[in-house]
Amino acid sequence: MEKPHVFLDYGGLIMDYQFTPETLQRAHDIALRLINSHKGIHISPELLRESHNLAIAEYRRAREKGNAEWSMDVIMGIMLENMGLEKKISSRTLGGIYMVYDHDTKPMPTTLKSLPELRKVGEVGIISNLPHNAIGYELSTFGLTDVFFPIVVSYQVGYRKPHPVIYQEALGRAEIKPEQGVFFSHDQEEVDGALAVGMQGYLAKNLAEVLAKLKTSSK
């Protein structure tokens, strides 16, 4: 029997993402120091937070229209415009701060133990909803850079799961037919999106459950 190409959701299945008021404030603090280090610029913490909130609200409204996705550059560009700094500060530099510091992440308890066995079952890729490439940074931090192929992130294709385009992009990069792909997520809507394009799709809470399901279905 041909080995499947397994596609995994990232946050909540491979990695534990913790986005809290404290982690967001950490990113705000670092961003404020960067911005105010520029000669002639002094932005208050209140203006920075308000500008960020407005940019995120606009981003979320766009997401509600057909699962459209923006890049972090676009979001940060709006934030800088709200502060009147769009011609003075790089949106990419500012985005790099929020990409790294506005959340904490670590492998979920079963991830590191399950991945070697999971790779024996078939190729393993990632399909994730993110407006930036924190995945690359985080995988390298935990020594997982060469484990996954392909890695398809929503900001790259302009749409979020469960829009069909992001699954089709993953299948195209893997060079497989839909029925050869198996997608796992902790979110039923995302699983339904995979099923809608002809992939197999299952709910799972962690990679141990993914592995158990794959072993059962191969018998």
HELIX and SHEET records of a PDB file:
HELIX    1   1 PRO A   21  ASN A   36  1                                  16    
HELIX    2   2 PRO A   45  ARG A   63  1                                  19    
HELIX    3   3 MET A   72  ASN A   82  1                                  11    
HELIX    4   4 SER A   91  TYR A  101  1                                  11    
HELIX    5   5 THR A  111  VAL A  121  1                                  11    
HELIX    6   6 ALA A  134  THR A  141  1                                   8    
HELIX    7   7 SER A  154  VAL A  157  1                                   4    
HELIX    8   8 PRO A  164  ALA A  174  1                                  11    
HELIX    9   9 PRO A  178  GLN A  180  5                                   3    
HELIX   10  10 GLN A  188  ALA A  196  1                                   9    
HELIX   11  11 LEU A  207  SER A  217  1                                  11    
SHEET    1   A 5 ILE A 151  VAL A 153  0                                        
SHEET    2   A 5 GLU A 123  SER A 128  1                                        
SHEET    3   A 5 HIS A   5  LEU A   8  1                                        
SHEET    4   A 5 GLY A 181  SER A 185  1                                        
SHEET    5   A 5 GLN A 200  LEU A 203  1                                        
SHEET    1   B 2 MET A  15  GLN A  18  0                                        
SHEET    2   B 2 ASP A 104  PRO A 107 -1                                        
END                                                                             
